[in-house]
């Protein structure tokens, strides 16, 4: 490689380093903002979860059991896939598509990859990767994961998930997303959203024998349950959307940090290679001058 080619590569890598460094800073700002939003919303969600625990316990044997009863058979399901609209976030999207492709037939058995599994892709990249693996999506939305807007997320949850499930269109609803652990680690997961697993069944450090206190419903039990249960389910769904946003920005921040570090290391190697080549060229020129001078003195 000539000195000119090495200089060109060094210049190109320096430009790339500036871009990845800037993208890392942008992703870091978005990550902290998304994390702050998630933690603030989680405070509300946890409080609603406590209320939901009491209400769902009081609802046993009533008309609301359809939200909680285990399906006898999975004949038709809805599958929500949360991903991102843009790339450069390492394996964030690829891991989701791979997890679904590898585990789909095991979890959903005979109905997998048929018209009985309706896949709703929230995020452009997830839909693209699934289509490449031969998995068809019936609905793609880019706006919900782009803005993580509460109203748009709740509208989708109500129209595409809650209402059809309540009407018996689906036997179950599953969500595929990345569980956030830290900015560098997001674990792909396939969790059932409906019928909902009651909070006391989710240990979460709480005694499973939690006794439901006696509750007085005012104005009526039915009106309270009609309001609180859908509200809680919408809240739990939006919490997954926020968690997906944290994972995306964390994965992109980590990926851009690694890209910046790689650019720095590669730049150091090329500079060392350039200095060696330049030194060899100077030495060669000195030898030519000395040889010419000796020939003239002859």
C-alpha positions as CSV (number, residue, x, y, z in Angstrom):
1,X,0.0,0.0,0.0
2,X,1.4,3.4,-1.0
3,X,1.8,6.4,1.3
4,X,-1.0,8.2,-0.5
5,X,-3.4,5.3,-0.1
6,X,-2.5,5.0,3.7
7,X,-3.1,8.8,4.1
8,X,-6.5,8.5,2.4
9,X,-7.5,5.6,4.6
10,X,-6.4,7.5,7.7
11,X,-8.4,10.5,6.6
12,X,-11.4,8.4,5.9
13,X,-11.3,6.6,9.3
14,X,-10.9,10.0,11.1
15,X,-14.1,11.1,9.4
16,X,-15.9,7.9,10.3
17,X,-14.7,8.3,13.9
18,X,-16.2,11.8,14.1
19,X,-19.5,10.5,12.8
20,X,-19.7,7.5,15.2
21,X,-18.6,9.6,18.1
22,X,-21.4,12.1,17.4
23,X,-23.9,9.3,17.0
24,X,-22.8,7.9,20.3
25,X,-23.5,11.2,22.0
26,X,-26.9,11.5,20.4
27,X,-27.8,8.0,21.4
28,X,-26.6,8.5,24.9
29,X,-28.8,11.6,25.2
30,X,-31.8,9.7,23.9
31,X,-31.0,6.7,26.1
32,X,-31.0,8.8,29.3
33,X,-34.2,10.5,28.3
34,X,-35.9,7.2,27.5
35,X,-34.6,5.7,30.7
36,X,-35.9,8.6,32.7
37,X,-39.3,8.4,31.1
38,X,-39.5,4.6,31.7
39,X,-38.6,4.9,35.4
40,X,-41.1,7.7,36.0
41,X,-43.8,5.7,34.2
42,X,-42.8,2.6,36.1
43,X,-43.7,4.3,39.3
44,X,-47.3,4.8,38.1
45,X,-47.3,1.3,36.6
46,X,-46.3,-0.4,39.8
47,X,-49.0,1.5,41.8
48,X,-51.6,0.4,39.2
49,X,-50.2,-3.1,39.4
50,X,-51.0,-3.2,43.2
51,X,-54.5,-2.0,42.5
52,X,-54.9,-4.5,39.7
53,X,-53.8,-7.2,42.0
54,X,-56.6,-6.5,44.4
55,X,-59.2,-5.9,41.7
56,X,-58.4,-9.0,39.7
57,X,-58.5,-11.1,42.9
58,X,-62.0,-9.8,43.6
59,X,-63.0,-10.6,40.1
60,X,-62.6,-14.3,40.3
61,X,-65.6,-16.2,39.0
62,X,-67.1,-13.1,37.4
63,X,-67.6,-12.0,33.8
64,X,-64.0,-10.6,33.6
65,X,-62.5,-14.1,33.9
66,X,-61.9,-14.1,30.1
67,X,-59.0,-11.7,30.6
68,X,-57.3,-14.3,32.9
69,X,-58.4,-17.8,32.0
70,X,-55.9,-20.1,30.4
71,X,-56.8,-20.8,26.7
72,X,-57.8,-24.4,26.2
73,X,-56.3,-24.4,22.7
74,X,-54.4,-21.9,20.6
75,X,-56.3,-21.7,17.3
76,X,-55.7,-18.1,16.4
77,X,-53.2,-15.7,18.1
78,X,-51.9,-12.2,17.7
79,X,-48.1,-11.6,17.9
80,X,-46.7,-8.2,18.5
81,X,-43.0,-7.7,17.5
82,X,-41.2,-4.7,18.9
83,X,-38.1,-3.6,17.1
84,X,-36.7,-0.3,15.7
85,X,-37.0,1.7,12.5
86,X,-33.2,2.2,12.0
87,X,-30.1,0.1,12.1
88,X,-26.7,0.6,13.6
89,X,-27.8,-0.9,16.9
90,X,-25.8,-4.1,16.8
91,X,-27.9,-7.3,17.1
92,X,-30.9,-5.5,18.6
93,X,-33.3,-6.3,15.7
94,X,-31.5,-9.5,14.4
95,X,-31.8,-11.2,17.8
96,X,-35.6,-10.6,17.9
97,X,-36.1,-12.1,14.4
98,X,-33.8,-15.0,15.2
99,X,-35.5,-15.8,18.5
100,X,-39.0,-15.8,16.8
101,X,-37.8,-17.9,13.8
102,X,-36.1,-20.4,16.1
103,X,-38.8,-20.7,18.8
104,X,-42.0,-20.0,16.9
105,X,-42.7,-23.5,15.8
106,X,-41.9,-24.8,19.3
107,X,-44.2,-22.4,21.1
108,X,-47.1,-22.2,18.6
109,X,-46.7,-25.6,17.0
110,X,-49.1,-26.4,14.1
111,X,-50.4,-22.9,13.6
112,X,-47.0,-21.3,13.4
113,X,-46.3,-19.3,10.2
114,X,-49.9,-19.7,9.0
115,X,-52.7,-17.2,8.6
116,X,-53.8,-18.2,12.1
117,X,-50.8,-16.3,13.5
118,X,-51.3,-12.5,12.9
119,X,-48.0,-10.7,13.3
120,X,-48.1,-7.0,14.1
121,X,-44.6,-5.4,13.6
122,X,-44.0,-2.2,15.5
123,X,-40.7,-1.1,13.9
124,X,-39.6,-1.3,10.2
125,X,-36.5,-3.3,10.8
126,X,-38.2,-6.1,12.6
127,X,-40.7,-6.5,9.7
128,X,-37.9,-6.5,7.1
129,X,-35.9,-9.2,8.9
130,X,-39.0,-11.4,9.5
131,X,-39.9,-11.2,5.8
132,X,-36.4,-12.2,4.8
133,X,-36.9,-15.3,7.0
134,X,-40.1,-16.1,5.3
135,X,-42.3,-14.9,8.1
136,X,-45.2,-12.7,6.9
137,X,-46.5,-9.7,8.8
138,X,-50.0,-8.4,8.5
139,X,-49.4,-5.0,10.0
140,X,-46.4,-2.7,10.1
141,X,-46.2,0.6,12.1
142,X,-43.2,2.8,12.3
143,X,-44.6,5.7,14.3
144,X,-45.2,4.0,17.7
145,X,-41.6,2.9,18.3
146,X,-40.3,6.1,16.7
147,X,-42.0,8.6,19.1
148,X,-43.1,6.2,21.9
149,X,-46.2,8.3,22.1
150,X,-48.7,7.1,24.7
151,X,-51.8,7.9,22.7
152,X,-50.7,6.1,19.5
153,X,-49.5,3.1,21.5
154,X,-52.8,2.8,23.5
155,X,-54.9,3.3,20.3
156,X,-53.0,0.3,18.7
157,X,-53.3,-1.8,21.8
158,X,-57.1,-1.1,22.1
159,X,-58.0,-1.5,18.4
160,X,-55.7,-4.4,17.4
161,X,-55.3,-6.4,20.6
162,X,-57.8,-5.7,23.4
163,X,-61.0,-5.4,21.4
164,X,-60.4,-8.4,19.2
165,X,-59.4,-10.5,22.1
166,X,-62.5,-9.5,24.1
167,X,-64.6,-10.4,21.1
168,X,-63.0,-13.8,20.8
169,X,-61.0,-13.1,17.6
170,X,-57.8,-14.3,19.3
171,X,-57.2,-17.0,21.8
172,X,-54.0,-15.3,23.0
173,X,-51.8,-12.3,22.4
174,X,-48.0,-12.5,22.7
175,X,-45.3,-9.8,22.7
176,X,-41.8,-10.3,21.3
177,X,-39.3,-7.7,22.5
178,X,-35.9,-7.1,24.0
179,X,-35.9,-7.2,27.8
180,X,-33.5,-4.5,29.0
181,X,-30.8,-5.4,31.4
182,X,-28.2,-2.7,30.7
183,X,-27.0,-0.6,27.7
184,X,-24.9,-3.5,26.4
185,X,-27.3,-6.4,27.1
186,X,-30.8,-6.8,25.8
187,X,-32.3,-10.3,26.0
188,X,-34.9,-11.3,23.3
189,X,-38.1,-12.7,24.9
190,X,-41.5,-14.0,23.8
191,X,-44.1,-13.3,26.6
192,X,-47.8,-13.8,26.7
193,X,-49.8,-10.6,27.1
194,X,-53.3,-12.0,27.0
195,X,-54.9,-13.8,28.7
196,X,-53.0,-11.9,31.4
197,X,-51.1,-13.7,34.1
198,X,-52.4,-12.3,37.3
199,X,-49.8,-10.3,39.3
200,X,-49.8,-12.7,42.3
201,X,-48.6,-15.4,39.9
202,X,-45.6,-13.3,38.9
203,X,-43.5,-13.7,42.0
204,X,-41.5,-10.5,41.7
205,X,-40.3,-11.1,45.3
206,X,-43.9,-11.1,46.6
207,X,-45.5,-13.9,48.5
208,X,-47.7,-15.9,46.1
209,X,-50.2,-16.5,48.9
210,X,-51.0,-12.8,49.0
211,X,-54.5,-12.3,50.5
212,X,-56.8,-10.0,48.7
213,X,-58.3,-7.5,51.1
214,X,-62.1,-7.0,51.2
215,X,-62.9,-4.3,48.7
216,X,-66.0,-2.1,48.6
217,X,-66.8,-1.1,45.0
218,X,-68.5,2.2,44.3
219,X,-70.5,3.0,42.2
220,X,-70.6,-0.7,41.2
221,X,-68.2,-3.6,40.9
222,X,-68.8,-4.1,37.1
223,X,-68.3,-0.4,36.2
224,X,-65.0,-0.3,38.2
225,X,-63.7,-3.5,36.6
226,X,-64.7,-2.4,33.1
227,X,-62.5,0.6,33.6
228,X,-59.5,-0.6,35.7
229,X,-58.7,-3.8,33.8
230,X,-58.4,-2.4,30.3
231,X,-56.5,0.6,31.8
232,X,-54.1,-1.7,33.5
233,X,-53.5,-3.8,30.4
234,X,-52.9,-0.7,28.2
235,X,-50.4,0.5,30.8
236,X,-48.5,-2.8,30.9
237,X,-48.4,-2.7,27.1
238,X,-47.0,0.8,26.9
239,X,-44.4,-0.1,29.5
240,X,-43.1,-2.7,27.0
241,X,-42.9,-0.1,24.3
242,X,-40.9,2.2,26.6
243,X,-38.6,-0.7,27.5
244,X,-38.0,-1.4,23.8
245,X,-37.0,2.2,23.3
246,X,-34.4,2.1,26.1
247,X,-33.0,-1.1,24.7
248,X,-32.7,0.4,21.2
249,X,-30.9,3.5,22.3
250,X,-28.7,1.6,24.7
251,X,-27.8,-0.9,21.9
252,X,-27.0,1.9,19.5
253,X,-25.0,3.8,22.0
254,X,-22.9,0.7,22.8
255,X,-22.5,-0.1,19.1
256,X,-21.3,3.4,18.3
257,X,-18.9,3.4,21.2
258,X,-17.4,0.1,19.9
259,X,-17.2,1.5,16.4
260,X,-15.4,4.7,17.7
261,X,-13.0,2.6,19.7
262,X,-12.3,0.4,16.6
263,X,-11.7,3.5,14.5
264,X,-9.2,4.8,17.0
265,X,-7.3,1.5,17.1
266,X,-7.3,1.2,13.3
267,X,-6.1,4.7,13.0
268,X,-3.2,4.0,15.3
269,X,-2.2,0.9,13.3
270,X,-2.4,2.8,10.0
271,X,-0.4,5.7,11.4
272,X,2.3,3.3,12.6
273,X,2.2,1.6,9.1
274,X,2.4,5.0,7.5
275,X,5.4,6.1,9.6
276,X,7.2,2.8,8.9
277,X,6.6,3.2,5.1
278,X,7.7,6.8,5.2
279,X,10.8,6.0,7.1
280,X,11.6,3.2,4.6
281,X,11.1,5.7,1.7
282,X,13.4,8.3,3.4
283,X,16.0,5.6,4.0
284,X,15.8,4.5,0.4
285,X,16.2,8.1,-0.9
286,X,19.2,8.7,1.4
287,X,20.8,5.5,0.1
288,X,20.2,6.6,-3.5
289,X,21.8,10.0,-2.8
290,X,24.8,8.4,-1.1
291,X,25.2,5.9,-3.8
292,X,25.1,8.7,-6.5
293,X,27.6,10.8,-4.6
294,X,30.0,7.9,-4.3
295,X,29.6,7.2,-8.0
296,X,30.5,10.9,-8.8
297,X,33.5,10.8,-6.6
298,X,34.4,7.7,-8.2
